[in-house]
Amino acid sequence: MSATRLPGTPRLLRALNDRAALELLLERGPLTRARIGELTGLSKVTASQLVERLEERGLVARVGEQAGGRGPNAQLYAVRPGSAYVVGVDVGAERVVAACADITGAVVGRVEQSTRDTDDPVGVVHNAVVRAASSAGAELSAVRRVVLGTPGLVDPQTGDITFAFNLPRWHSGLLAALREDLDTPVVFENDVNLAAVAEAQSGAARGTADFVLVWVDAGVGLAIMLGGRLHHGSSGAAGEIGYLPVPGAPIPRDVSKRAKPAFQQLAGADAVRAVAAEHGFATADAVEQGAAAARAAEAVRAAVAAGADGGPVLDELARRLALGVASTCVVLDPPLVVLAGAVGQAGGSALAERVQHEVAAITLVRPRVVTTGLTEEPILRGALRTALDAVRDEVFGSTVG
């Protein structure tokens, strides 16, 4: 009996080869046809056909020549940046920041605007996305995906916002309204989760499949990465450690009210500033949430700079943070904990080492605790990375006609 021929196998192989070549060009390009063949293990003829196919589809372009020995110079090819664009958006209580990246990952446009003078979230996001694309010289129709990082809960089933404590005008149904308004795929993701995506890509968690990121800023939050994938939980609430019922603070009985939950009372920006002030590191009052985080980080940086004199501040903060970190680690047992957010970043290795010591002292697990490896806009970076991964799958995965 003759072997059964699998239908579509040549097409599948072409698609796999095309995707491999595109990934190589993104990582190591520009490359010649011969070099693409060497790196992919394809013959010269197959590699040439592959490049011609990608060039016809507008995914790669000739960008120069490489001088060789005898004969004409070899053409160099690279992924065509304008073949697709994405927009990432970092939504905060006081401002929205949007950035546009081309398919190579290069950020080619960026805008920010205040959200304090409007009660129209659709209008705010629309303006930010359109302005970011315009500043990149891209038509809105070329933007293949918009990913928004937002505080609060995102329903894993519907993708919609179900609870955003700091954004009262953001509500269920907003996702559909934005998709209709922008006429392009729009995705919500928790802001701390996006920070973890960025940390895994190019920060302190690079190369680590399992880790947790503790966000210490105006509030406290957690992102969980297991097997290289974010863990959201059944309702999207995985990582809301501000609600941990920890000792040392009253435990509110009704989370729908505006009373601060227990761990938030112990480790949020207001608590950090209070601890610092008790030890002589007072800062100016802060009315807005963003300013509160900045003031708390300022106080922590002053304590770190003071050396031994600031040690009691860091000791107390580590003791408090360890309650949340330990509660997480005895359940998940990750090898790595990353401290991020304005306060986590300001504490640096001095705070991270203390938290690591405290966790080991009160639990059976001993994760390594480090400070974030990213200093600028991790939420926005995570949003762009999430959008790019999806769009590359769409564009690169459909290269065979």
RABELPE-V977649 format. One record per residue. N is the residue number from 1. RES is the residue in one letter. NEAR is the number of other ideal C-beta (glycine too) atoms within 10 Angstrom. Layout:
N:RES:NEAR / N:RES:NEAR
//
This chain:
1:M:3 / 2:S:4 / 3:A:5 / 4:T:6 / 5:R:7 / 6:L:8 / 7:P:8 / 8:G:10 / 9:T:9 / 10:P:10 / 11:R:11 / 12:L:12 / 13:L:12 / 14:R:17 / 15:A:16 / 16:L:13 / 17:N:21 / 18:D:23 / 19:R:16 / 20:A:17 / 21:A:29 / 22:L:24 / 23:E:15 / 24:L:16 / 25:L:22 / 26:L:16 / 27:E:9 / 28:R:11 / 29:G:20 / 30:P:18 / 31:L:23 / 32:T:20 / 33:R:21 / 34:A:14 / 35:R:18 / 36:I:27 / 37:G:20 / 38:E:13 / 39:L:16 / 40:T:18 / 41:G:10 / 42:L:18 / 43:S:10 / 44:K:12 / 45:V:10 / 46:T:16 / 47:A:23 / 48:S:15 / 49:Q:15 / 50:L:23 / 51:V:22 / 52:E:12 / 53:R:18 / 54:L:23 / 55:E:15 / 56:E:11 / 57:R:16 / 58:G:12 / 59:L:21 / 60:V:26 / 61:A:16 / 62:R:13 / 63:V:13 / 64:G:12 / 65:E:13 / 66:Q:13 / 67:A:7 / 68:G:11 / 69:G:4 / 70:R:4 / 71:G:6 / 72:P:8 / 73:N:11 / 74:A:16 / 75:Q:15 / 76:L:17 / 77:Y:24 / 78:A:16 / 79:V:27 / 80:R:20 / 81:P:17 / 82:G:17 / 83:S:21 / 84:A:25 / 85:Y:27 / 86:V:30 / 87:V:32 / 88:G:31 / 89:V:26 / 90:D:25 / 91:V:27 / 92:G:20 / 93:A:16 / 94:E:12 / 95:R:15 / 96:V:21 / 97:V:20 / 98:A:28 / 99:A:24 / 100:C:28 / 101:A:27 / 102:D:22 / 103:I:23 / 104:T:18 / 105:G:15 / 106:A:10 / 107:V:16 / 108:V:18 / 109:G:19 / 110:R:17 / 111:V:21 / 112:E:15 / 113:Q:15 / 114:S:10 / 115:T:19 / 116:R:9 / 117:D:7 / 118:T:12 / 119:D:9 / 120:D:11 / 121:P:22 / 122:V:14 / 123:G:11 / 124:V:22 / 125:V:25 / 126:H:16 / 127:N:16 / 128:A:25 / 129:V:26 / 130:V:16 / 131:R:18 / 132:A:28 / 133:A:25 / 134:S:14 / 135:S:15 / 136:A:24 / 137:G:13 / 138:A:22 / 139:E:11 / 140:L:17 / 141:S:10 / 142:A:18 / 143:V:24 / 144:R:20 / 145:R:21 / 146:V:27 / 147:V:26 / 148:L:30 / 149:G:31 / 150:T:25 / 151:P:23 / 152:G:20 / 153:L:22 / 154:V:25 / 155:D:18 / 156:P:14 / 157:Q:8 / 158:T:14 / 159:G:15 / 160:D:17 / 161:I:25 / 162:T:15 / 163:F:19 / 164:A:21 / 165:F:17 / 166:N:15 / 167:L:18 / 168:P:9 / 169:R:13 / 170:W:20 / 171:H:14 / 172:S:12 / 173:G:10 / 174:L:21 / 175:L:18 / 176:A:13 / 177:A:15 / 178:L:20 / 179:R:15 / 180:E:10 / 181:D:14 / 182:L:19 / 183:D:10 / 184:T:17 / 185:P:16 / 186:V:23 / 187:V:18 / 188:F:27 / 189:E:23 / 190:N:29 / 191:D:25 / 192:V:27 / 193:N:26 / 194:L:27 / 195:A:30 / 196:A:28 / 197:V:26 / 198:A:26 / 199:E:26 / 200:A:24 / 201:Q:19 / 202:S:13 / 203:G:24 / 204:A:21 / 205:A:28 / 206:R:10 / 207:G:5 / 208:T:17 / 209:A:14 / 210:D:17 / 211:F:24 / 212:V:25 / 213:L:31 / 214:V:27 / 215:W:29 / 216:V:30 / 217:D:26 / 218:A:27 / 219:G:25 / 220:V:30 / 221:G:25 / 222:L:24 / 223:A:28 / 224:I:22 / 225:M:24 / 226:L:13 / 227:G:7 / 228:G:10 / 229:R:11 / 230:L:20 / 231:H:14 / 232:H:19 / 233:G:12 / 234:S:9 / 235:S:14 / 236:G:24 / 237:A:17 / 238:A:18 / 239:G:24 / 240:E:24 / 241:I:24 / 242:G:22 / 243:Y:16 / 244:L:20 / 245:P:12 / 246:V:20 / 247:P:8 / 248:G:13 / 249:A:19 / 250:P:11 / 251:I:14 / 252:P:17 / 253:R:7 / 254:D:7 / 255:V:13 / 256:S:7 / 257:K:7 / 258:R:8 / 259:A:14 / 260:K:18 / 261:P:23 / 262:A:21 / 263:F:26 / 264:Q:26 / 265:Q:20 / 266:L:24 / 267:A:29 / 268:G:24 / 269:A:27 / 270:D:18 / 271:A:22 / 272:V:33 / 273:R:25 / 274:A:13 / 275:V:24 / 276:A:26 / 277:A:13 / 278:E:12 / 279:H:18 / 280:G:13 / 281:F:21 / 282:A:14 / 283:T:19 / 284:A:8 / 285:D:9 / 286:A:18 / 287:V:6 / 288:E:13 / 289:Q:18 / 290:G:16 / 291:A:16 / 292:A:22 / 293:A:24 / 294:A:19 / 295:R:21 / 296:A:29 / 297:A:23 / 298:E:19 / 299:A:26 / 300:V:30 / 301:R:19 / 302:A:18 / 303:A:28 / 304:V:18 / 305:A:11 / 306:A:15 / 307:G:9 / 308:A:6 / 309:D:13 / 310:G:21 / 311:G:15 / 312:P:16 / 313:V:25 / 314:L:24 / 315:D:17 / 316:E:18 / 317:L:28 / 318:A:23 / 319:R:17 / 320:R:24 / 321:L:29 / 322:A:23 / 323:L:22 / 324:G:25 / 325:V:27 / 326:A:22 / 327:S:19 / 328:T:22 / 329:C:22 / 330:V:13 / 331:V:10 / 332:L:18 / 333:D:13 / 334:P:22 / 335:P:14 / 336:L:18 / 337:V:26 / 338:V:29 / 339:L:27 / 340:A:29 / 341:G:25 / 342:A:23 / 343:V:30 / 344:G:25 / 345:Q:21 / 346:A:24 / 347:G:28 / 348:G:17 / 349:S:13 / 350:A:18 / 351:L:26 / 352:A:24 / 353:E:16 / 354:R:21 / 355:V:29 / 356:Q:21 / 357:H:14 / 358:E:21 / 359:V:25 / 360:A:16 / 361:A:11 / 362:I:13 / 363:T:16 / 364:L:9 / 365:V:16 / 366:R:14 / 367:P:23 / 368:R:14 / 369:V:27 / 370:V:21 / 371:T:21 / 372:T:23 / 373:G:16 / 374:L:21 / 375:T:8 / 376:E:6 / 377:E:19 / 378:P:29 / 379:I:30 / 380:L:24 / 381:R:25 / 382:G:31 / 383:A:34 / 384:L:27 / 385:R:21 / 386:T:23 / 387:A:27 / 388:L:24 / 389:D:14 / 390:A:16 / 391:V:21 / 392:R:21 / 393:D:11 / 394:E:12 / 395:V:18 / 396:F:22 / 397:G:13 / 398:S:11 / 399:T:19 / 400:V:17 / 401:G:8
//
